[in-house]
Amino acid sequence: MELGVSVSGSGYAMDLSTLDPIPAPGPLNAIIEKVAVTVSGPTPFEFGFAGEIALSEGRILKVATRFFGNMPTFLAASFQGEISMGIIIKELMGVDPLPDLIDPSLRDVAIYIVLNPLGAVVVDEVFPFGLGVKGESELLGYGAKLRIAVGFSGIVAEGSLNQPIVMGSVLEITGFDGKGAPFFKLDTTADPRAILSCQVRLLDLVQDVLAVGYSDHFELQLRQQVGPASLNLKAALTQDRFQSSGSAAFRVTATLGPLQSMPGGPSLGEIRIALGLNAHVDIDVQLAGPFALLLTASLVIVGIEVKMADLSLQVGSFTELPEAVARHLQKHANQFLKDLLQDADAWLKAVAAGLIQGVQDAERVLREHFQQTSRQIAEALSSTLRLGTDEVARRLKDIGD
């Protein structure tokens, strides 16, 4: 231990340094090593100390503080290496201030708070008035410049990411109004929450949102009308992935056909649809990987339920969803409507109701596709299509009966 004392007519000053560990003052749950203390008085009485606090896993936090009377006027801490903000607060104060919240990591950080407008001097080191933070922070792998305030009631950290988040040409996350980088704020003093204020551009969906941060991801909600598609998506953002799922409602207009049972066979007509579709969509965007959009939906065509499960669509815009679904229905119409194409009675009733159009030779379809006899064809033409006897006879003659 080394001790130095000076006395004058106006007061005294004392400096003390020791390698022996001592308990940290106040609420700090730690042991201070390599302590240096300075005391002066009697009016005003000032007290300051500096030292090193040994954290878990061999981490060392350098700290210094100063009191004016019984009021703290200065606090400083520095750490070389990378450490989470939650670990520092938990080990020093004995509480976990970040339950289930995203916990920024800090690298080579230096934090000081000086309440004295004239600044403070502790063990010959000068610290200016105000709050200062030195060092780089990281949120889910994204660099950030944070301003941090630590108090007995909690912590407040805020600042912008170093740059926008970009995943290929599909996703870009910037600051509000598309300017700059997203802004982060963590506040545990009242209702603990971590918020990322940002604008999300997913394909041609553009929306300002407040994303809520949890231990390993941010969650956000996207609701917007993009062209003909009404979207309602819940999304999660991690270090290298953006996943969202929800609903997409839009109107599908398409012509299915001409339907054929086999190449060169008679046309079974075509079906024109114009109906609303409420589909479930899953979107997966990876930092180093392909973009995937899966659509699941069901719709009724001519009384037949058509199901599309995890349909993979290649679109560059949400406005293309109706057209992409229409193309899929057109391409696979014979497969979707195979039950209809195997039931002569159902097919002919759809023709009679105008649901199937463009049928030129119903009698030929009944003969060649459905393999019906002349008697069955005559009964079908008469009862379902309401054709007269002479017209039925003429049509049977046309197919060789």
C-alpha positions as CSV (number, residue, x, y, z in Angstrom):
1,M,0.0,0.0,0.0
2,E,1.2,3.5,-0.8
3,L,-0.1,6.6,1.0
4,G,0.5,10.3,0.3
5,V,-0.8,13.2,2.4
6,S,-0.6,16.9,2.1
7,V,-2.0,19.5,4.7
8,S,-2.4,23.2,4.3
9,G,-4.2,26.0,6.1
10,S,-7.2,25.6,3.8
11,G,-7.6,21.8,4.0
12,Y,-6.0,18.5,3.2
13,A,-5.5,16.0,0.4
14,M,-4.7,12.3,0.5
15,D,-3.9,9.7,-2.2
16,L,-3.9,6.0,-1.5
17,S,-3.2,3.1,-3.7
18,T,-3.2,-0.7,-3.0
19,L,-3.1,-4.0,-4.8
20,D,-5.4,-5.5,-2.1
21,P,-9.0,-6.0,-3.3
22,I,-11.8,-4.1,-1.7
23,P,-15.6,-4.3,-2.0
24,A,-17.1,-1.9,-4.5
25,P,-19.2,0.9,-2.9
26,G,-22.9,1.4,-3.1
27,P,-25.1,-1.2,-4.9
28,L,-22.2,-2.6,-7.0
29,N,-22.0,-6.4,-6.6
30,A,-18.3,-6.7,-7.3
31,I,-14.7,-6.6,-5.9
32,I,-12.4,-3.8,-7.0
33,E,-8.7,-4.7,-7.5
34,K,-5.7,-2.4,-8.0
35,V,-7.4,0.4,-6.2
36,A,-6.3,4.1,-6.2
37,V,-8.2,6.5,-4.0
38,T,-8.0,10.3,-3.7
39,V,-9.7,12.3,-0.9
40,S,-9.7,16.1,-0.3
41,G,-11.5,18.4,2.2
42,P,-12.9,19.5,4.4
43,T,-14.8,22.1,2.4
44,P,-15.8,20.9,0.0
45,F,-15.3,17.2,0.7
46,E,-14.4,15.2,-2.4
47,F,-13.7,11.5,-2.8
48,G,-12.7,9.5,-5.8
49,F,-11.3,6.1,-6.6
50,A,-10.2,4.1,-9.6
51,G,-9.6,0.4,-10.0
52,E,-10.3,-2.8,-11.9
53,I,-13.3,-5.0,-11.4
54,A,-12.9,-8.7,-12.2
55,L,-16.0,-10.1,-13.9
56,S,-16.7,-13.7,-14.7
57,E,-14.7,-15.7,-17.2
58,G,-11.6,-13.5,-16.7
59,R,-13.1,-10.3,-18.0
60,I,-11.7,-7.1,-16.5
61,L,-13.7,-3.8,-16.2
62,K,-11.8,-0.7,-15.5
63,V,-13.8,1.8,-13.4
64,A,-13.5,5.2,-11.8
65,T,-15.9,7.4,-9.8
66,R,-15.9,10.7,-7.9
67,F,-18.2,12.1,-5.1
68,F,-18.7,15.7,-4.2
69,G,-19.9,15.7,-0.6
70,N,-22.2,12.7,-0.6
71,M,-23.3,13.1,-4.2
72,P,-21.7,11.2,-7.1
73,T,-20.5,13.5,-9.8
74,F,-18.7,11.2,-12.0
75,L,-18.7,7.5,-13.1
76,A,-16.5,6.0,-15.8
77,A,-15.9,2.4,-17.0
78,S,-14.0,0.9,-19.8
79,F,-13.6,-2.7,-21.2
80,Q,-11.2,-4.1,-23.8
81,G,-12.7,-6.8,-25.9
82,E,-16.4,-7.8,-26.5
83,I,-19.0,-8.1,-23.8
84,S,-22.8,-7.8,-23.7
85,M,-24.4,-4.9,-22.0
86,G,-26.6,-7.2,-20.0
87,I,-23.6,-9.0,-18.5
88,I,-22.0,-5.8,-17.3
89,I,-25.2,-4.7,-15.6
90,K,-26.0,-8.1,-14.1
91,E,-22.6,-8.7,-12.7
92,L,-22.2,-5.2,-11.3
93,M,-25.7,-4.7,-9.9
94,G,-26.8,-8.3,-9.3
95,V,-29.9,-8.0,-11.5
96,D,-30.8,-8.9,-15.1
97,P,-32.1,-5.8,-16.8
98,L,-32.7,-7.4,-20.1
99,P,-35.3,-10.2,-19.6
100,D,-36.2,-11.7,-23.0
101,L,-34.9,-8.6,-24.8
102,I,-32.3,-8.3,-27.4
103,D,-28.9,-7.7,-25.7
104,P,-26.5,-5.5,-27.7
105,S,-22.8,-6.6,-27.6
106,L,-20.2,-3.9,-26.9
107,R,-16.6,-3.9,-28.1
108,D,-13.8,-1.9,-26.5
109,V,-16.3,0.2,-24.8
110,A,-15.8,3.2,-22.6
111,I,-18.7,4.9,-20.8
112,Y,-18.5,7.9,-18.5
113,I,-21.1,10.1,-16.8
114,V,-20.0,13.5,-15.4
115,L,-22.6,15.6,-13.6
116,N,-20.2,18.4,-12.7
117,P,-20.3,21.1,-15.4
118,L,-16.6,21.8,-14.8
119,G,-15.7,18.2,-15.5
120,A,-13.9,15.8,-13.1
121,V,-10.4,14.6,-12.3
122,V,-9.8,11.2,-10.8
123,V,-6.3,10.0,-10.2
124,D,-4.8,12.6,-12.6
125,E,-7.2,11.7,-15.4
126,V,-9.5,14.4,-16.8
127,F,-13.1,13.6,-17.8
128,P,-15.3,16.3,-19.4
129,F,-18.9,17.1,-18.4
130,G,-21.7,15.0,-19.8
131,L,-22.3,11.4,-21.1
132,G,-19.9,9.7,-23.4
133,V,-19.7,6.3,-25.0
134,K,-16.7,5.0,-27.0
135,G,-16.7,1.6,-28.8
136,E,-18.7,-0.3,-31.3
137,S,-22.0,-2.1,-30.6
138,E,-23.6,-5.0,-32.4
139,L,-27.2,-6.0,-32.8
140,L,-27.8,-9.5,-34.2
141,G,-24.6,-9.1,-36.2
142,Y,-25.3,-5.6,-37.4
143,G,-22.9,-2.9,-36.3
144,A,-24.4,0.1,-34.5
145,K,-23.4,3.3,-32.8
146,L,-25.3,3.5,-29.5
147,R,-25.7,6.2,-26.8
148,I,-26.1,4.4,-23.5
149,A,-27.4,5.6,-20.1
150,V,-27.3,3.3,-17.1
151,G,-29.3,4.1,-13.9
152,F,-30.6,2.3,-10.9
153,S,-34.0,2.0,-12.6
154,G,-32.7,0.5,-15.8
155,I,-30.8,1.3,-18.9
156,V,-31.6,3.3,-22.1
157,A,-29.5,2.7,-25.2
158,E,-30.3,4.3,-28.6
159,G,-28.6,5.0,-31.9
160,S,-28.5,4.1,-35.5
161,L,-27.1,1.0,-37.2
162,N,-24.0,1.6,-39.2
163,Q,-25.8,0.9,-42.4
164,P,-29.1,-0.3,-43.9
165,I,-29.9,-4.0,-43.8
166,V,-29.9,-5.4,-47.4
167,M,-30.6,-9.0,-48.5
168,G,-30.2,-9.2,-52.2
169,S,-32.7,-7.2,-54.4
170,V,-35.7,-8.5,-52.4
171,L,-35.3,-6.8,-49.0
172,E,-34.0,-3.5,-47.8
173,I,-34.4,-2.1,-44.2
174,T,-33.5,1.6,-43.8
175,G,-34.5,4.4,-41.5
176,F,-38.0,6.0,-41.6
177,D,-38.9,7.4,-45.0
178,G,-36.1,5.3,-46.6
179,K,-33.4,7.6,-45.3
180,G,-30.2,6.4,-43.6
181,A,-30.1,3.3,-41.4
182,P,-32.6,1.9,-38.9
183,F,-32.7,3.5,-35.5
184,F,-32.5,1.3,-32.4
185,K,-33.8,2.1,-28.8
186,L,-33.6,-0.2,-25.8
187,D,-35.4,1.1,-22.7
188,T,-35.8,-1.0,-19.5
189,T,-36.7,1.9,-17.1
190,A,-40.5,1.5,-17.5
191,D,-42.1,-1.0,-19.8
192,P,-39.0,-3.0,-20.9
193,R,-38.7,-3.2,-24.7
194,A,-36.3,-2.9,-27.5
195,I,-37.5,-1.1,-30.7
196,L,-36.0,-0.8,-34.2
197,S,-37.6,2.1,-36.0
198,C,-37.2,1.4,-39.7
199,Q,-38.7,1.3,-43.2
200,V,-39.1,-2.2,-44.7
201,R,-39.0,-2.6,-48.5
202,L,-40.0,-6.2,-49.3
203,L,-40.3,-6.5,-53.1
204,D,-42.7,-3.6,-53.8
205,L,-44.2,-3.4,-50.3
206,V,-42.8,-0.3,-48.6
207,Q,-43.8,0.4,-45.0
208,D,-42.5,2.3,-41.9
209,V,-42.6,0.0,-38.9
210,L,-41.5,-0.4,-35.3
211,A,-39.9,-3.8,-34.9
212,V,-39.8,-5.3,-31.4
213,G,-36.5,-6.9,-30.3
214,Y,-36.3,-10.1,-28.4
215,S,-33.3,-12.2,-27.4
216,D,-32.4,-13.4,-30.9
217,H,-34.6,-11.6,-33.3
218,F,-36.9,-8.6,-34.2
219,E,-40.6,-9.0,-34.9
220,L,-42.7,-6.7,-37.0
221,Q,-46.1,-6.5,-38.7
222,L,-46.6,-5.5,-42.3
223,R,-50.1,-4.5,-43.5
224,Q,-50.5,-2.9,-46.9
225,Q,-52.4,-2.9,-50.1
226,V,-49.9,-3.4,-52.9
227,G,-51.7,-3.1,-56.3
228,P,-54.4,-5.7,-56.4
229,A,-53.1,-7.6,-53.3
230,S,-54.0,-6.9,-49.7
231,L,-51.2,-8.1,-47.5
232,N,-51.1,-8.9,-43.8
233,L,-47.8,-10.4,-42.7
234,K,-46.0,-11.1,-39.5
235,A,-42.2,-11.2,-39.9
236,A,-39.1,-12.0,-37.9
237,L,-35.6,-10.6,-38.6
238,T,-32.5,-12.4,-37.5
239,Q,-28.8,-11.9,-38.3
240,D,-29.0,-13.5,-41.8
241,R,-32.6,-14.2,-42.4
242,F,-36.0,-12.5,-42.9
243,Q,-39.1,-14.8,-42.6
244,S,-42.7,-13.7,-42.8
245,S,-46.1,-15.4,-43.0
246,G,-49.7,-14.3,-43.2
247,S,-52.4,-13.6,-45.7
248,A,-52.6,-12.2,-49.2
249,A,-56.1,-11.4,-50.6
250,F,-56.6,-10.6,-54.3
251,R,-58.9,-11.4,-57.2
252,V,-58.0,-14.0,-59.8
253,T,-59.3,-13.8,-63.4
254,A,-58.3,-16.6,-65.8
255,T,-59.5,-18.7,-68.7
256,L,-58.9,-22.4,-68.1
257,G,-58.8,-24.4,-71.3
258,P,-59.5,-25.5,-73.8
259,L,-59.8,-28.6,-71.7
260,Q,-58.7,-31.8,-73.4
261,S,-58.5,-35.4,-72.2
262,M,-55.7,-36.2,-74.7
263,P,-53.8,-34.5,-77.5
264,G,-55.9,-34.4,-80.6
265,G,-59.0,-35.3,-78.7
266,P,-62.2,-33.2,-78.7
267,S,-62.3,-30.0,-76.8
268,L,-64.2,-30.1,-73.5
269,G,-64.6,-26.4,-73.5
270,E,-63.0,-23.7,-71.3
271,I,-63.8,-22.3,-67.9
272,R,-63.6,-18.6,-67.2
273,I,-63.1,-17.7,-63.6
274,A,-63.2,-14.4,-61.7
275,L,-63.2,-14.8,-58.0
276,G,-61.6,-13.6,-54.8
277,L,-58.9,-15.6,-53.2
278,N,-57.6,-15.4,-49.6
279,A,-54.3,-17.2,-49.6
280,H,-51.7,-18.0,-47.0
281,V,-48.2,-16.9,-47.9
282,D,-44.8,-17.8,-46.5
283,I,-41.8,-15.7,-47.5
284,D,-38.2,-16.6,-46.7
285,V,-35.3,-14.2,-47.6
286,Q,-31.8,-15.3,-46.7
287,L,-28.7,-13.1,-46.7
288,A,-26.8,-15.7,-48.8
289,G,-29.5,-17.7,-50.4
290,P,-32.5,-17.8,-52.7
291,F,-35.7,-15.9,-52.1
292,A,-38.8,-18.2,-51.7
293,L,-42.5,-17.3,-51.7
294,L,-44.9,-20.2,-51.0
295,L,-48.6,-19.8,-51.4
296,T,-51.3,-22.1,-50.0
297,A,-55.0,-21.6,-51.0
298,S,-58.2,-23.3,-52.0
299,L,-60.9,-22.2,-54.3
300,V,-64.1,-23.7,-55.8
301,I,-64.3,-24.0,-59.6
302,V,-67.5,-25.4,-61.1
303,G,-68.4,-26.9,-57.7
304,I,-64.9,-28.6,-57.4
305,E,-62.6,-27.6,-54.6
306,V,-59.2,-26.9,-56.0
307,K,-56.3,-26.9,-53.4
308,M,-52.9,-25.4,-53.9
309,A,-50.5,-26.4,-51.1
310,D,-47.1,-24.7,-50.7
311,L,-47.1,-23.4,-54.3
312,S,-43.7,-21.9,-55.1
313,L,-44.0,-18.7,-57.0
314,Q,-41.3,-16.7,-58.7
315,V,-42.4,-13.1,-58.6
316,G,-40.6,-9.8,-58.5
317,S,-43.6,-7.9,-57.2
318,F,-46.7,-8.6,-55.1
319,T,-48.7,-7.1,-57.9
320,E,-47.8,-10.2,-59.9
321,L,-49.5,-12.6,-57.5
322,P,-52.9,-12.8,-59.3
323,E,-51.3,-13.4,-62.6
324,A,-48.9,-16.0,-61.2
325,V,-51.8,-17.9,-59.6
326,A,-53.8,-17.7,-62.9
327,R,-50.9,-19.1,-64.9
328,H,-50.6,-22.0,-62.4
329,L,-54.3,-22.8,-62.7
330,Q,-54.2,-22.6,-66.5
331,K,-51.1,-24.9,-66.7
332,H,-52.6,-27.5,-64.4
333,A,-56.3,-27.1,-65.2
334,N,-56.7,-30.7,-66.5
335,Q,-55.2,-32.0,-63.2
336,F,-57.3,-29.8,-61.0
337,L,-60.5,-30.6,-62.8
338,K,-59.9,-34.3,-63.4
339,D,-63.0,-35.2,-61.4
340,L,-65.1,-33.0,-63.6
341,L,-63.6,-34.5,-66.7
342,Q,-64.5,-38.0,-65.6
343,D,-68.1,-37.3,-64.8
344,A,-70.3,-36.9,-68.0
345,D,-73.3,-35.8,-66.1
346,A,-71.4,-33.1,-64.1
347,W,-69.6,-31.9,-67.2
348,L,-72.8,-31.6,-69.3
349,K,-74.6,-29.8,-66.5
350,A,-71.7,-27.3,-66.3
351,V,-72.1,-26.8,-70.0
352,A,-75.8,-26.2,-69.7
353,A,-75.3,-23.7,-66.9
354,G,-72.8,-21.7,-68.9
355,L,-69.9,-22.5,-66.5
356,I,-68.1,-24.3,-69.3
357,Q,-68.1,-22.4,-72.6
358,G,-66.8,-23.0,-76.1
359,V,-68.1,-26.5,-76.5
360,Q,-68.8,-27.1,-80.2
361,D,-69.7,-30.8,-80.3
362,A,-71.1,-32.0,-77.0
363,E,-72.3,-35.2,-78.7
364,R,-68.8,-36.0,-79.9
365,V,-67.3,-35.4,-76.4
366,L,-69.9,-37.7,-74.9
367,R,-69.0,-40.4,-77.4
368,E,-65.2,-40.2,-77.7
369,H,-64.3,-38.9,-74.2
370,F,-67.0,-40.3,-72.0
371,Q,-67.6,-43.5,-74.1
372,Q,-71.4,-43.2,-74.0
373,T,-73.8,-45.1,-76.1
374,S,-76.2,-43.5,-78.6
375,R,-79.1,-43.9,-76.2
376,Q,-77.1,-42.3,-73.3
377,I,-76.1,-39.4,-75.6
378,A,-79.7,-38.9,-76.8
379,E,-81.0,-38.8,-73.2
380,A,-78.3,-36.4,-72.1
381,L,-78.9,-34.0,-75.0
382,S,-82.6,-34.1,-74.4
383,S,-82.8,-33.8,-70.6
384,T,-79.8,-31.7,-69.8
385,L,-79.3,-29.5,-72.8
386,R,-83.1,-29.3,-73.5
387,L,-82.7,-30.1,-77.2
388,G,-85.7,-31.1,-79.3
389,T,-86.1,-34.5,-80.9
390,D,-85.1,-33.3,-84.4
391,E,-81.9,-31.6,-83.1
392,V,-80.9,-34.7,-81.1
393,A,-81.4,-36.9,-84.2
394,R,-79.3,-34.5,-86.3
395,R,-76.5,-34.5,-83.9
396,L,-76.5,-38.3,-83.6
397,K,-76.3,-38.5,-87.4
398,D,-73.3,-36.2,-87.4
399,I,-71.3,-38.6,-85.2
400,G,-72.4,-41.6,-87.4
401,D,-75.4,-42.9,-85.5
